[in-house]
């Protein structure tokens, strides 16, 4: 599992940007809880017809591997034509990047491993407190009239998370399960929906219960039962070492990548096919949501407050530029150090990381050359870390 975690500066960054794109379109569960999906399109007969004429329909055939070659490079692109690596460039690492705090290891174990095996119970005998996850029903109205997207039942929210409109979560604190009350909030003046912007809304709310999560006790026996087959781990000490390695790599990779962006010069003009690839990558998830709602991508995007899809792309241009820059930098370094990810290398890495010589599980969704690109970037970063620690 090392590569999946290590690629937060490469392929992992792309996954994060999809969530950003959805948030911009008001398509998250969080936004629905505060009426941010009031304008979200719903599937209709006319909408389905319009979706068939969507100029972005080509996204339904998006191929993650479309621009990468058999070695994990962007096909036909010599990245060193776009990236200038200073003579004598040598990455460095601080003591902080090479040290993992024990509390960070424990937090990671709790939040990324044990939480998957946690037991949740419903607490009804105490008041909700800041930081609690609570289950609520609510129905929003303005001047006594309900609005679309403002109603939900059995909705879970962590108080203090900031997922709802300002002052919504705070008004739940102190109430007892089973209690019904009004939560009064005011939508911001610059709210994406003009019909709601600046308006005071009343949410008739019922606190159903407080969710209490209990993590299992981490013991050697528990590790052998739950983590041995997937990760080959047999002890608590082994889990700690495994997580320490993940966190150490992340720290080192992030620090080195910051050095790369500050010391390597990237040309303003990037390969057009690479820019187009990342534009489509960013549009893919909103497009799939538009299809679920039976509308065109433009209709879905405008429901989130943007003029059209072009305006949405302009709003995230910085993220697209960052992804393009990242791809060029990592490939330029691969070219410089003679690193490739051919099929033999890919299979060896998959065997090393996952204990199987069959990459089908990983290639069916993303394609072989996309997987090679991801592994290539990880190999480049590992090489840089070795250089820094030499």
Secondary structure, DSSP 8 states (H G I E B T S, - for coil): -HHHHHGGGTHHHHHHHHHHHHHHTT-SHHHHHTTTTTT-----HHHHHHHHT-TTGGGGG--TTTTB-TTSSBTT--GGGTEE--TT------TTTT---HHHHHHHIIIIIGGGG-EEEEE-SSB--TT-EEEEEEEEEETTEEEEEEEEEEEEEETTS--SSTTTGGGTTT-BTT-EEEEEEE--TT-S-TTTTT-EEEEEEEEEEEEEEE-----HHHHHHHTHHHH---SHHHHHHHHHHHHHHHHHHHHHHHHHHHHSEE-SS--HHHHHHHHHHHHHHHHHHHHHTTS-HHHHHHTTT-SSHHHHHHHTHHHHHHHHHHHHHHHHHHHHHT----HHHHHHHHHHHHS-S--HHHHHHH-HHHHHHHHHHHHHHHHHHHHHH-
